[in-house]
Amino acid sequence: ETRKKISETLSMCNILGLLGMLLMTLQPRFVLRMVLAADAPAMTVAIPYLRLRALSMIPALVTATGFAAFRGTLDTKTPLKISAGASVIKLLLDPLFILKSPFLAAGATLATFCSEVFASIMNVVTLSKRNLIEFKLVSKPPARDVLVPLLTGGGVMAIRQIAINL
């Protein structure tokens, strides 16, 4: 049952992450107007930043789910190790992408993307090794009767991730 719930949640991460990513990539002004005035000077910097940051929506949701799954199995060390590895990657890549790329400040989002992809891959690999993922369920949308509890339970996490990405 644990494997099924984790797999269904990862499936929802893919679906909701893709929708969030598309919204923030294709309509960044709409999203940014929730926190900035339409003519705010920061808008010129915020739009490319948000577009790039949106790319990490799925990895961020997968990582949050992985952390929750490990904590749910009373394993707090694995998420800590994965988070430390991701932080080192971000620490090393931030100066490179900010100072040595044409993206400038938005380059920080590329470092974040790389670190979150690393963390999400490590979570999936580790969950898989522990037989806590059923890839058949991850690759398809959850059944309708499963959606309501998943969306209700995962709603807080989704709102948290959206807030982080904004």
DSSP file with accessible surface (Angstrom, degrees, kcal/mol):
  #  RESIDUE AA STRUCTURE BP1 BP2  ACC     N-H-->O    O-->H-N    N-H-->O    O-->H-N    TCO  KAPPA ALPHA  PHI   PSI    X-CA   Y-CA   Z-CA
    1    1 A E     >        0   0  147      0, 0.0     4,-2.5     0, 0.0     5,-0.2   0.000 360.0 360.0 360.0 -38.6    0.0    0.0    0.0
    2    2 A T  H  >  +     0   0   82      2,-0.2     4,-2.6     1,-0.2     5,-0.2   0.936 360.0  49.1 -62.3 -46.4    2.9    2.4    0.8
    3    3 A R  H  > S+     0   0   88      1,-0.2     4,-2.5     2,-0.2   131,-0.5   0.909 111.3  50.6 -59.3 -41.8    4.5    1.7   -2.6
    4    4 A K  H  > S+     0   0   78      2,-0.2     4,-2.7     1,-0.2     5,-0.2   0.935 111.6  46.6 -63.8 -46.2    1.1    2.3   -4.3
    5    5 A K  H  X S+     0   0   84     -4,-2.5     4,-2.3     2,-0.2    -2,-0.2   0.910 113.5  48.1 -65.0 -42.3    0.6    5.7   -2.5
    6    6 A I  H  X S+     0   0   13     -4,-2.6     4,-2.5     2,-0.2    -1,-0.2   0.939 113.5  48.1 -63.6 -43.0    4.1    6.9   -3.2
    7    7 A S  H  X S+     0   0    0     -4,-2.5     4,-2.0    -5,-0.2    -2,-0.2   0.912 112.1  48.2 -64.5 -43.4    3.8    5.9   -6.9
    8    8 A E  H  X S+     0   0    7     -4,-2.7     4,-2.1     2,-0.2    -1,-0.2   0.892 111.2  51.2 -65.3 -38.0    0.4    7.6   -7.3
    9    9 A T  H  X S+     0   0   42     -4,-2.3     4,-2.2    -5,-0.2    -2,-0.2   0.915 108.6  51.1 -65.8 -41.1    1.8   10.7   -5.6
   10   10 A L  H  X S+     0   0    5     -4,-2.5     4,-2.0     2,-0.2    -1,-0.2   0.885 107.3  54.4 -63.2 -35.7    4.8   10.7   -8.0
   11   11 A S  H  X S+     0   0    3     -4,-2.0     4,-2.0     1,-0.2    -1,-0.2   0.932 108.9  47.6 -61.7 -44.0    2.3   10.4  -10.9
   12   12 A M  H  X S+     0   0   19     -4,-2.1     4,-3.2     1,-0.2     5,-0.5   0.860 106.3  58.6 -66.5 -34.1    0.5   13.5   -9.6
   13   13 A C  H  X S+     0   0    9     -4,-2.2     4,-2.4     1,-0.2     5,-0.3   0.918 107.2  47.8 -58.3 -43.1    3.8   15.3   -9.2
   14   14 A N  H  X S+     0   0   60     -4,-2.0     4,-1.9     2,-0.2    -2,-0.2   0.927 116.3  42.6 -64.2 -44.5    4.4   14.8  -12.9
   15   15 A I  H  X S+     0   0   60     -4,-2.0     4,-2.2     2,-0.2    -2,-0.2   0.964 121.0  38.5 -68.0 -54.3    1.0   16.0  -14.0
   16   16 A L  H  X S+     0   0   63     -4,-3.2     4,-2.7     1,-0.2     5,-0.2   0.883 116.0  53.6 -67.7 -36.3    0.8   19.0  -11.6
   17   17 A G  H  X S+     0   0    0     -4,-2.4     4,-2.7    -5,-0.5    41,-0.2   0.905 109.0  48.9 -63.3 -41.4    4.4   19.9  -12.2
   18   18 A L  H  X S+     0   0   78     -4,-1.9     4,-2.7    -5,-0.3    -2,-0.2   0.932 112.2  48.2 -64.5 -43.8    3.9   19.9  -15.9
   19   19 A L  H  X S+     0   0  105     -4,-2.2     4,-2.4     2,-0.2    -2,-0.2   0.932 114.4  46.0 -62.3 -45.1    0.9   22.1  -15.6
   20   20 A G  H  X S+     0   0   15     -4,-2.7     4,-2.7     2,-0.2     5,-0.2   0.910 112.6  50.8 -63.1 -42.4    2.7   24.5  -13.3
   21   21 A M  H  X S+     0   0   37     -4,-2.7     4,-2.2    -5,-0.2     5,-0.3   0.929 111.1  48.0 -62.0 -44.6    5.7   24.6  -15.5
   22   22 A L  H  X S+     0   0   75     -4,-2.7     4,-3.0     2,-0.2     5,-0.4   0.923 112.2  49.4 -63.5 -42.8    3.7   25.3  -18.6
   23   23 A L  H  X S+     0   0   75     -4,-2.4     4,-2.3     1,-0.2     8,-0.2   0.950 115.4  42.4 -60.9 -48.2    1.8   28.1  -16.9
   24   24 A M  H  < S+     0   0    5     -4,-2.7    -1,-0.2     1,-0.2    -2,-0.2   0.805 119.6  44.3 -72.0 -27.1    4.9   29.8  -15.5
   25   25 A T  H  < S+     0   0   39     -4,-2.2    -2,-0.2    -5,-0.2    -1,-0.2   0.908 123.2  32.9 -81.3 -44.1    6.8   29.3  -18.8
   26   26 A L  H  < S+     0   0  111     -4,-3.0    -2,-0.2    -5,-0.3    -3,-0.2   0.765 132.4  28.2 -86.3 -27.4    4.1   30.4  -21.2
   27   27 A Q     X  +     0   0  108     -4,-2.3     4,-1.9    -5,-0.4    -1,-0.2  -0.364  66.8 147.4-130.1  55.4    2.3   33.0  -19.1
   28   28 A P  H  > S+     0   0    4      0, 0.0     4,-3.2     0, 0.0     5,-0.2   0.880  73.9  55.8 -63.5 -34.5    5.0   34.4  -16.7
   29   29 A R  H  > S+     0   0  126      2,-0.2     4,-2.1     1,-0.2     5,-0.1   0.916 106.0  51.5 -62.9 -42.3    3.4   37.9  -16.7
   30   30 A F  H  4 S+     0   0  103     -3,-0.2     4,-0.3     2,-0.2    -1,-0.2   0.937 115.2  42.3 -57.8 -47.1    0.1   36.4  -15.5
   31   31 A V  H >< S+     0   0    5     -4,-1.9     3,-1.6    -8,-0.2     4,-0.3   0.934 114.5  50.1 -67.9 -44.4    1.8   34.6  -12.7
   32   32 A L  H >X S+     0   0    9     -4,-3.2     4,-2.4     1,-0.3     3,-2.1   0.798  95.7  70.5 -68.4 -26.3    4.1   37.5  -11.7
   33   33 A R  T 3< S+     0   0  133     -4,-2.1    -1,-0.3     1,-0.3    -2,-0.2   0.665  86.0  69.8 -66.2 -11.7    1.2   39.9  -11.6
   34   34 A M  T <4 S+     0   0  117     -3,-1.6    -1,-0.3    -4,-0.3    -2,-0.2   0.755 119.3  16.8 -71.6 -23.8    0.1   38.1   -8.4
   35   35 A V  T <4 S+     0   0   95     -3,-2.1     2,-0.3    -4,-0.3    -2,-0.2   0.507 126.1  49.5-125.3 -12.2    3.2   39.6   -6.7
   36   36 A L  S  < S-     0   0   48     -4,-2.4    -1,-0.2     4,-0.0     2,-0.1  -0.960  81.7-108.0-129.4 150.9    4.3   42.5   -8.9
   37   37 A A    >   -     0   0   59     -2,-0.3     3,-2.0     1,-0.1     6,-0.2  -0.436  38.4-113.2 -68.8 150.1    2.6   45.5  -10.5
   38   38 A A  T 3  S+     0   0   63      1,-0.3    -1,-0.1    -5,-0.1    -5,-0.0   0.820 117.7  40.3 -57.7 -32.0    2.3   45.1  -14.3
   39   39 A D  T 3  S+     0   0  145      4,-0.0    -1,-0.3     3,-0.0    -2,-0.0   0.206  83.1 139.2-103.4  17.8    4.7   48.0  -14.8
   40   40 A A    X   -     0   0   18     -3,-2.0     3,-1.8     1,-0.1     4,-0.4  -0.349  57.4-132.7 -63.0 135.2    7.2   47.1  -12.0
   41   41 A P  T >  S+     0   0  119      0, 0.0     3,-1.1     0, 0.0     4,-0.4   0.830 105.2  64.7 -58.6 -29.3   10.8   47.5  -13.0
   42   42 A A  T >> S+     0   0   51      1,-0.2     4,-3.0     2,-0.2     3,-0.8   0.686  80.9  82.4 -67.8 -16.3   11.6   44.1  -11.6
   43   43 A M  H <> S+     0   0    6     -3,-1.8     4,-2.3     1,-0.2    -1,-0.2   0.868  83.8  58.1 -59.4 -35.8    9.3   42.5  -14.2
   44   44 A T  H <4 S+     0   0  111     -3,-1.1    -1,-0.2    -4,-0.4    -2,-0.2   0.833 116.0  34.5 -66.9 -31.1   12.1   42.6  -16.8
   45   45 A V  H <> S+     0   0   86     -3,-0.8     4,-1.5    -4,-0.4    -2,-0.2   0.818 115.8  56.7 -86.6 -35.4   14.4   40.5  -14.6
   46   46 A A  H  X S+     0   0   19     -4,-3.0     4,-3.1     1,-0.2     5,-0.2   0.844  98.0  60.7 -69.4 -34.6   11.6   38.4  -13.1
   47   47 A I  H  X S+     0   0   16     -4,-2.3     4,-2.5     2,-0.2     5,-0.2   0.966 109.5  38.6 -63.0 -54.3   10.2   37.1  -16.4
   48   48 A P  H  > S+     0   0   59      0, 0.0     4,-2.1     0, 0.0     5,-0.2   0.899 117.0  53.8 -64.5 -33.5   13.3   35.2  -17.6
   49   49 A Y  H  X S+     0   0   91     -4,-1.5     4,-2.9     1,-0.2    -2,-0.2   0.953 111.1  44.3 -62.0 -48.4   14.0   34.1  -14.0
   50   50 A L  H  X S+     0   0    4     -4,-3.1     4,-2.4     1,-0.2    -1,-0.2   0.899 110.5  54.9 -65.4 -40.2   10.5   32.6  -13.6
   51   51 A R  H  X S+     0   0  112     -4,-2.5     4,-0.5    -5,-0.2    -1,-0.2   0.924 114.9  39.5 -59.3 -45.0   10.7   30.9  -17.1
   52   52 A L  H >< S+     0   0   31     -4,-2.1     3,-1.1    -5,-0.2     4,-0.4   0.901 114.1  53.7 -71.0 -39.5   13.9   29.2  -16.2
   53   53 A R  H >< S+     0   0   15     -4,-2.9     3,-1.6     1,-0.3    -2,-0.2   0.853  98.1  65.9 -63.7 -32.4   12.8   28.5  -12.6
   54   54 A A  H >< S+     0   0    0     -4,-2.4     3,-1.9     1,-0.3     4,-0.3   0.793  85.8  71.9 -61.6 -26.6    9.6   26.8  -13.9
   55   55 A L  T << S+     0   0   69     -3,-1.1     3,-0.3    -4,-0.5    -1,-0.3   0.781  94.2  54.4 -61.4 -24.7   11.8   24.1  -15.5
   56   56 A S  T <> S+     0   0    0     -3,-1.6     4,-2.5    -4,-0.4    -1,-0.3   0.334  77.0 101.5 -93.6  11.3   12.5   22.7  -12.0
   57   57 A M  H <> S+     0   0    4     -3,-1.9     4,-2.2     2,-0.2     5,-0.2   0.939  84.1  43.3 -61.9 -49.1    8.8   22.3  -11.0
   58   58 A I  H  > S+     0   0   42     -3,-0.3     4,-2.7    -4,-0.3     5,-0.2   0.960 115.3  47.8 -65.0 -49.9    8.6   18.6  -11.6
   59   59 A P  H  > S+     0   0   14      0, 0.0     4,-2.6     0, 0.0    -1,-0.2   0.899 111.3  52.1 -58.4 -37.0   12.0   17.8  -10.0
   60   60 A A  H  X S+     0   0    4     -4,-2.5     4,-2.4     2,-0.2    -2,-0.2   0.920 111.9  45.4 -65.0 -42.1   11.1   19.9   -6.9
   61   61 A L  H  X S+     0   0   13     -4,-2.2     4,-2.3    -5,-0.2    -1,-0.2   0.902 112.9  50.4 -67.8 -40.0    7.7   18.1   -6.5
   62   62 A V  H  X S+     0   0   12     -4,-2.7     4,-2.7     2,-0.2    -2,-0.2   0.930 111.7  48.7 -63.0 -42.6    9.4   14.7   -6.9
   63   63 A T  H  X S+     0   0   18     -4,-2.6     4,-2.9    -5,-0.2     5,-0.2   0.927 110.1  50.4 -64.5 -43.5   12.0   15.6   -4.3
   64   64 A A  H  X S+     0   0    9     -4,-2.4     4,-2.3     1,-0.2    -1,-0.2   0.910 112.4  48.0 -61.7 -39.5    9.4   16.8   -1.9
   65   65 A T  H  X S+     0   0   21     -4,-2.3     4,-2.7     2,-0.2    -2,-0.2   0.914 110.9  50.8 -66.7 -42.2    7.5   13.6   -2.3
   66   66 A G  H  X S+     0   0    0     -4,-2.7     4,-2.7     2,-0.2     5,-0.2   0.934 110.1  49.4 -60.3 -45.2   10.7   11.5   -1.9
   67   67 A F  H  X S+     0   0   39     -4,-2.9     4,-2.6     1,-0.2     5,-0.2   0.930 112.7  47.6 -60.1 -44.1   11.5   13.4    1.3
   68   68 A A  H  X S+     0   0   43     -4,-2.3     4,-2.5    -5,-0.2    -1,-0.2   0.902 110.9  51.8 -64.6 -39.4    8.0   12.8    2.6
   69   69 A A  H  X S+     0   0   12     -4,-2.7     4,-1.1     2,-0.2    -2,-0.2   0.926 111.5  46.2 -63.7 -43.8    8.2    9.1    1.7
   70   70 A F  H ><>S+     0   0    0     -4,-2.7     5,-3.0     1,-0.2     3,-0.6   0.931 113.3  48.5 -65.9 -42.8   11.5    8.6    3.5
   71   71 A R  H ><5S+     0   0  124     -4,-2.6     3,-1.8     1,-0.2    -1,-0.2   0.889 107.5  57.1 -63.4 -36.6   10.2   10.5    6.6
   72   72 A G  H 3<5S+     0   0   65     -4,-2.5    -1,-0.2     1,-0.3    -2,-0.2   0.759 106.5  48.6 -65.0 -24.6    7.1    8.4    6.5
   73   73 A T  T <<5S-     0   0   61     -4,-1.1    -1,-0.3    -3,-0.6    -2,-0.2   0.170 123.8-107.9 -98.4  16.7    9.2    5.2    6.6
   74   74 A L  T < 5S+     0   0  158     -3,-1.8     2,-0.7     1,-0.2    -3,-0.2   0.733  78.5 133.4  65.1  27.9   11.1    6.8    9.6
   75   75 A D      < +     0   0   29     -5,-3.0    -1,-0.2    -6,-0.2    -2,-0.2  -0.905  15.2 157.1-109.1 103.8   14.2    7.4    7.5
   76   76 A T     >  +     0   0   97     -2,-0.7     4,-1.1     2,-0.1    -1,-0.1   0.588  65.7  66.8 -99.9 -12.6   15.5   11.0    8.1
   77   77 A K  H  > S+     0   0  147      2,-0.2     4,-2.6     1,-0.1     5,-0.2   0.894  93.8  56.1 -76.4 -40.8   19.1   10.3    7.1
   78   78 A T  H  > S+     0   0   15      1,-0.2     4,-2.6     2,-0.2     5,-0.2   0.947 108.0  46.6 -61.1 -48.7   18.5    9.6    3.4
   79   79 A P  H  > S+     0   0    9      0, 0.0     4,-2.8     0, 0.0    -1,-0.2   0.898 112.3  52.7 -60.7 -35.0   16.7   13.0    2.7
   80   80 A L  H  X S+     0   0  123     -4,-1.1     4,-2.5     2,-0.2    -2,-0.2   0.930 110.5  46.4 -64.6 -44.2   19.5   14.8    4.6
   81   81 A K  H  X S+     0   0  149     -4,-2.6     4,-2.3     2,-0.2    -1,-0.2   0.916 114.3  47.4 -64.4 -43.5   22.2   13.1    2.5
   82   82 A I  H  X S+     0   0    9     -4,-2.6     4,-2.5    -5,-0.2    -2,-0.2   0.932 112.8  49.1 -64.1 -43.2   20.3   13.9   -0.8
   83   83 A S  H  X S+     0   0   49     -4,-2.8     4,-2.5    -5,-0.2    -2,-0.2   0.903 110.0  51.3 -63.7 -39.7   19.7   17.5    0.3
   84   84 A A  H  X S+     0   0   50     -4,-2.5     4,-2.1     2,-0.2    -1,-0.2   0.928 110.8  48.5 -63.9 -43.7   23.4   17.9    1.2
   85   85 A G  H  X S+     0   0   23     -4,-2.3     4,-2.1     1,-0.2    -2,-0.2   0.921 112.5  48.2 -61.3 -43.7   24.5   16.6   -2.2
   86   86 A A  H  X S+     0   0   12     -4,-2.5     4,-2.4     1,-0.2    -1,-0.2   0.886 110.0  52.8 -64.8 -37.9   22.0   18.8   -4.0
   87   87 A S  H  X S+     0   0   69     -4,-2.5     4,-2.8     2,-0.2    -1,-0.2   0.889 107.4  51.2 -66.0 -39.0   23.2   21.8   -2.0
   88   88 A V  H  X S+     0   0   79     -4,-2.1     4,-2.4     2,-0.2     5,-0.2   0.929 109.9  50.2 -63.4 -43.1   26.9   21.2   -2.9
   89   89 A I  H  X S+     0   0   48     -4,-2.1     4,-2.4     1,-0.2     5,-0.2   0.943 113.1  45.7 -60.3 -45.8   25.9   21.0   -6.6
   90   90 A K  H  X S+     0   0   58     -4,-2.4     4,-2.6     1,-0.2    -2,-0.2   0.920 110.7  53.7 -64.3 -41.3   24.0   24.3   -6.3
   91   91 A L  H  < S+     0   0  129     -4,-2.8    -1,-0.2     1,-0.2    -2,-0.2   0.895 113.8  42.2 -60.5 -39.8   26.9   25.9   -4.3
   92   92 A L  H  X S+     0   0  120     -4,-2.4     4,-0.6    -5,-0.2    -1,-0.2   0.859 119.3  42.7 -75.7 -36.3   29.4   24.9   -7.1
   93   93 A L  H  X S+     0   0   42     -4,-2.4     4,-3.0    -5,-0.2     5,-0.3   0.763  95.7  75.9 -86.3 -26.0   27.2   25.9  -10.0
   94   94 A D  H  X S+     0   0   37     -4,-2.6     4,-2.6     1,-0.2     5,-0.4   0.946  99.3  42.6 -53.3 -54.3   25.7   29.2   -8.8
   95   95 A P  H  >>S+     0   0   67      0, 0.0     4,-2.5     0, 0.0     5,-0.5   0.911 115.6  51.1 -61.6 -37.1   28.9   31.3   -9.4
   96   96 A L  H  X5S+     0   0   88     -4,-0.6     4,-1.9     1,-0.2    -2,-0.2   0.952 116.5  37.9 -63.4 -49.9   29.4   29.6  -12.7
   97   97 A F  H  <5S+     0   0   47     -4,-3.0     4,-0.3     2,-0.2     6,-0.3   0.789 122.0  43.7 -76.2 -26.8   25.9   30.2  -14.0
   98   98 A I  H  <5S+     0   0   54     -4,-2.6    -2,-0.2    -5,-0.3     6,-0.2   0.924 127.2  26.1 -81.8 -45.1   25.5   33.7  -12.5
   99   99 A L  H  <5S+     0   0  133     -4,-2.5    -3,-0.2    -5,-0.4    -2,-0.2   0.743 128.4  37.8 -92.9 -25.6   28.9   35.1  -13.4
  100  100 A K  S  <<S+     0   0  171     -4,-1.9    -3,-0.2    -5,-0.5    -1,-0.1   0.307 103.3  72.1-113.8   8.3   30.0   33.1  -16.5
  101  101 A S  S >  S-     0   0   20     -4,-0.3     3,-1.1    -5,-0.1     6,-0.1  -0.836  82.3-117.5-120.6 163.6   26.8   32.7  -18.4
  102  102 A P  T 3  S+     0   0  119      0, 0.0     4,-0.1     0, 0.0    -4,-0.1   0.588 105.5  74.9 -73.6  -5.1   24.6   35.1  -20.4
  103  103 A F  T >  S-     0   0   93     -6,-0.3     3,-1.6     1,-0.2     4,-0.3   0.652  72.0-179.6 -82.6 -16.7   21.7   34.5  -18.0
  104  104 A L  G X  S+     0   0  115     -3,-1.1     3,-1.7    -7,-0.3     4,-0.4  -0.272  72.4   3.4  53.0-125.7   23.3   36.6  -15.1
  105  105 A A  G >  S+     0   0   56      1,-0.3     3,-1.7     2,-0.2     4,-0.3   0.863 132.3  59.1 -59.5 -35.8   20.9   36.6  -12.1
  106  106 A A  G X> S+     0   0    8     -3,-1.6     3,-1.5     1,-0.3     4,-0.7   0.730  87.6  77.8 -66.7 -17.2   18.6   34.1  -13.9
  107  107 A G  H X> S+     0   0    0     -3,-1.7     4,-1.5    -4,-0.3     3,-0.6   0.778  78.9  70.4 -61.0 -25.4   21.6   31.8  -14.1
  108  108 A A  H <> S+     0   0   16     -3,-1.7     4,-2.2    -4,-0.4    -1,-0.3   0.846  91.7  59.0 -59.9 -30.9   21.0   31.0  -10.4
  109  109 A T  H <> S+     0   0    1     -3,-1.5     4,-2.7    -4,-0.3    -1,-0.2   0.836 100.5  54.9 -69.3 -30.0   17.8   29.1  -11.6
  110  110 A L  H <X S+     0   0   32     -4,-0.7     4,-2.5    -3,-0.6    -1,-0.2   0.898 108.0  48.6 -68.4 -38.5   19.9   26.9  -13.8
  111  111 A A  H  X S+     0   0    0     -4,-1.5     4,-2.4     2,-0.2    -2,-0.2   0.918 112.5  49.0 -64.6 -41.1   22.0   25.9  -10.8
  112  112 A T  H  X S+     0   0   11     -4,-2.2     4,-2.8     2,-0.2     5,-0.2   0.923 109.6  52.5 -63.0 -43.2   18.8   25.3   -8.9
  113  113 A F  H  X S+     0   0   67     -4,-2.7     4,-2.6     1,-0.2     5,-0.2   0.942 110.2  47.5 -58.3 -48.2   17.5   23.2  -11.8
  114  114 A C  H  X S+     0   0   46     -4,-2.5     4,-2.4     1,-0.2    -1,-0.2   0.921 113.8  47.0 -61.3 -43.1   20.6   21.0  -11.8
  115  115 A S  H  X S+     0   0    9     -4,-2.4     4,-2.4     1,-0.2    -1,-0.2   0.891 113.8  47.7 -68.3 -36.7   20.6   20.5   -8.1
  116  116 A E  H  X S+     0   0   36     -4,-2.8     4,-2.7     2,-0.2    -1,-0.2   0.861 110.2  51.7 -74.1 -33.9   16.9   19.7   -8.0
  117  117 A V  H  X S+     0   0   41     -4,-2.6     4,-2.7    -5,-0.2     5,-0.2   0.938 111.0  49.2 -63.8 -44.5   17.2   17.2  -11.0
  118  118 A F  H  X S+     0   0   69     -4,-2.4     4,-2.7    -5,-0.2    -2,-0.2   0.949 113.0  46.6 -56.7 -50.1   20.0   15.5   -9.0
  119  119 A A  H  X S+     0   0    4     -4,-2.4     4,-2.4     1,-0.2    -2,-0.2   0.913 112.7  49.0 -62.1 -42.0   17.9   15.3   -5.9
  120  120 A S  H  X S+     0   0   14     -4,-2.7     4,-2.6     2,-0.2    -1,-0.2   0.920 112.4  47.9 -66.5 -40.3   14.9   14.0   -7.7
  121  121 A I  H  X S+     0   0   94     -4,-2.7     4,-3.0     1,-0.2     5,-0.3   0.938 112.2  49.4 -64.2 -44.8   16.9   11.3   -9.5
  122  122 A M  H  X S+     0   0   66     -4,-2.7     4,-2.5    -5,-0.2     5,-0.2   0.896 111.6  49.8 -62.1 -38.7   18.5   10.3   -6.2
  123  123 A N  H  X S+     0   0    0     -4,-2.4     4,-2.9    -5,-0.2     5,-0.3   0.947 113.4  44.7 -64.0 -48.3   15.1   10.1   -4.6
  124  124 A V  H  X S+     0   0   40     -4,-2.6     4,-2.6     2,-0.2    -2,-0.2   0.931 114.9  48.1 -64.0 -44.2   13.6    8.0   -7.3
  125  125 A V  H  X S+     0   0   58     -4,-3.0     4,-2.6    -5,-0.2    -1,-0.2   0.939 115.4  44.4 -62.0 -45.9   16.7    5.7   -7.5
  126  126 A T  H  X S+     0   0   24     -4,-2.5     4,-1.6    -5,-0.3    -2,-0.2   0.918 113.7  49.3 -68.3 -42.3   16.8    5.2   -3.7
  127  127 A L  H  <>S+     0   0    1     -4,-2.9     5,-3.1    -5,-0.2     6,-0.4   0.908 112.4  50.1 -61.3 -39.3   13.0    4.7   -3.5
  128  128 A S  H ><5S+     0   0   47     -4,-2.6     3,-2.0    -5,-0.3    -2,-0.2   0.924 107.1  52.7 -65.1 -44.7   13.3    2.2   -6.3
  129  129 A K  H 3<5S+     0   0  171     -4,-2.6    -1,-0.2     1,-0.3    -2,-0.2   0.818 110.1  49.6 -61.0 -29.5   16.1    0.3   -4.6
  130  130 A R  T 3<5S-     0   0  112     -4,-1.6    -1,-0.3    -5,-0.2    -2,-0.2   0.260 116.8-116.8 -92.3   9.4   14.0    0.0   -1.5
  131  131 A N  T < 5S+     0   0  100     -3,-2.0    -3,-0.2     1,-0.1  -128,-0.1   0.851  77.9 127.8  59.1  39.9   11.1   -1.3   -3.6
  132  132 A L      < +     0   0   27     -5,-3.1     2,-0.4    -6,-0.1    -4,-0.2   0.277  56.4  66.1-107.3   7.9    8.9    1.8   -2.7
  133  133 A I        -     0   0    9     -6,-0.4     2,-0.6    -5,-0.2  -129,-0.1  -0.997  57.3-162.0-131.4 138.2    8.0    2.7   -6.3
  134  134 A E    >>  -     0   0   64   -131,-0.5     4,-1.5    -2,-0.4     3,-1.4  -0.931  11.6-160.9-114.5 101.3    5.9    0.9   -8.8
  135  135 A F  H 3> S+     0   0  110     -2,-0.6     4,-2.0     1,-0.3    -1,-0.1   0.791  86.8  64.9 -58.7 -28.0    6.9    2.5  -12.1
  136  136 A K  H 34 S+     0   0  134      1,-0.2    -1,-0.3     2,-0.2     4,-0.2   0.900 107.5  42.1 -60.6 -37.8    3.8    1.2  -13.8
  137  137 A L  H X4 S+     0   0   25     -3,-1.4     3,-0.8     1,-0.2    -1,-0.2   0.818 110.8  55.9 -78.7 -31.3    1.7    3.5  -11.5
  138  138 A V  H 3< S+     0   0   21     -4,-1.5    -2,-0.2     1,-0.2    -1,-0.2   0.861 104.0  55.2 -67.3 -33.6    4.1    6.4  -11.8
  139  139 A S  T 3< S+     0   0   99     -4,-2.0    -1,-0.2     2,-0.1    -2,-0.2   0.443 107.4  51.5 -85.9   1.9    3.8    6.5  -15.6
  140  140 A K  S <  S-     0   0  106     -3,-0.8  -129,-0.1    -4,-0.2     3,-0.1  -0.967  93.2 -94.6-135.6 154.1    0.0    6.8  -15.7
  141  141 A P        -     0   0   91      0, 0.0     3,-0.1     0, 0.0    -2,-0.1  -0.337  50.9-102.1 -62.5 145.7   -2.6    9.1  -14.0
  142  142 A P        -     0   0   15      0, 0.0     5,-0.1     0, 0.0    -4,-0.0  -0.270  44.7 -89.9 -64.5 155.9   -4.0    7.7  -10.8
  143  143 A A    >>  -     0   0   54      1,-0.1     3,-1.4    -3,-0.1     4,-1.2  -0.261  38.8-109.8 -63.0 154.1   -7.5    6.2  -10.9
  144  144 A R  H >> S+     0   0  218      1,-0.3     4,-0.8     2,-0.2     3,-0.5   0.871 117.2  56.3 -56.8 -40.2  -10.4    8.6  -10.2
  145  145 A D  H 34 S+     0   0  129      1,-0.2    -1,-0.3     2,-0.2    -2,-0.0   0.708 108.8  49.1 -69.0 -15.1  -11.2    7.2   -6.8
  146  146 A V  H <> S+     0   0    7     -3,-1.4     4,-2.0     2,-0.1    -1,-0.2   0.719  95.2  75.0 -91.8 -23.8   -7.6    7.8   -5.7
  147  147 A L  H <X S+     0   0   49     -4,-1.2     4,-3.5    -3,-0.5     5,-0.3   0.887  88.3  54.6 -61.2 -46.7   -7.5   11.4   -6.9
  148  148 A V  H  X S+     0   0  102     -4,-0.8     4,-2.7     1,-0.2     5,-0.3   0.956 112.7  41.0 -59.7 -52.0   -9.5   13.1   -4.2
  149  149 A P  H  > S+     0   0   74      0, 0.0     4,-2.9     0, 0.0     5,-0.3   0.911 118.0  49.3 -63.1 -36.5   -7.5   11.8   -1.3
  150  150 A L  H  X S+     0   0   24     -4,-2.0     4,-2.8     2,-0.2    -2,-0.2   0.935 114.0  44.0 -65.6 -46.5   -4.2   12.4   -3.2
  151  151 A L  H  X S+     0   0   78     -4,-3.5     4,-1.0     2,-0.2    -1,-0.2   0.885 116.3  47.6 -67.4 -37.7   -5.2   16.0   -4.2
  152  152 A T  H  X S+     0   0  105     -4,-2.7     4,-0.5    -5,-0.3     3,-0.4   0.962 118.5  39.7 -66.0 -50.1   -6.5   16.8   -0.7
  153  153 A G  H  < S+     0   0   60     -4,-2.9     4,-0.4    -5,-0.3     3,-0.3   0.856 122.5  41.8 -68.6 -35.4   -3.4   15.3    1.0
  154  154 A G  H  X S+     0   0   30     -4,-2.8     4,-2.6    -5,-0.3    -1,-0.2   0.534  90.2  90.1 -90.2  -5.3   -1.0   16.7   -1.5
  155  155 A G  H  X S+     0   0   24     -4,-1.0     4,-2.6    -3,-0.4     5,-0.2   0.904  86.5  50.0 -58.4 -42.8   -2.6   20.1   -1.9
  156  156 A V  H  X S+     0   0  111     -4,-0.5     4,-2.4    -3,-0.3    -1,-0.2   0.927 112.0  48.0 -63.7 -42.4   -0.6   21.7    0.9
  157  157 A M  H  > S+     0   0   62     -4,-0.4     4,-2.5     2,-0.2    -1,-0.2   0.901 111.4  50.5 -65.2 -40.1    2.7   20.4   -0.7
  158  158 A A  H  X S+     0   0   21     -4,-2.6     4,-2.6     2,-0.2    -2,-0.2   0.931 110.8  48.4 -64.3 -43.1    1.6   21.6   -4.1
  159  159 A I  H  X S+     0   0  120     -4,-2.6     4,-2.6     1,-0.2    -2,-0.2   0.917 111.0  52.0 -63.7 -40.0    0.8   25.1   -2.7
  160  160 A R  H  X S+     0   0  127     -4,-2.4     4,-2.3    -5,-0.2    -2,-0.2   0.933 111.7  45.6 -60.3 -47.5    4.2   25.1   -0.9
  161  161 A Q  H  X S+     0   0    9     -4,-2.5     4,-2.6     2,-0.2    -2,-0.2   0.891 111.8  51.2 -67.2 -37.7    6.1   24.2   -4.1
  162  162 A I  H  X S+     0   0   76     -4,-2.6     4,-2.5     2,-0.2    -1,-0.2   0.936 110.8  49.5 -63.7 -43.5    4.2   26.8   -6.2
  163  163 A A  H  < S+     0   0   64     -4,-2.6    -2,-0.2     1,-0.2    -1,-0.2   0.913 110.8  49.9 -61.7 -41.5    5.0   29.5   -3.6
  164  164 A I  H  < S+     0   0   78     -4,-2.3    -1,-0.2     1,-0.2    -2,-0.2   0.927 112.2  47.6 -62.9 -43.9    8.7   28.5   -3.6
  165  165 A N  H  <        0   0    2     -4,-2.6    -1,-0.2     1,-0.2    -2,-0.2   0.845 360.0 360.0 -68.7 -33.8    8.7   28.7   -7.4
  166  166 A L     <        0   0   70     -4,-2.5    -1,-0.2    -5,-0.2    -2,-0.2   0.891 360.0 360.0 -67.9 360.0    7.0   32.0   -7.4
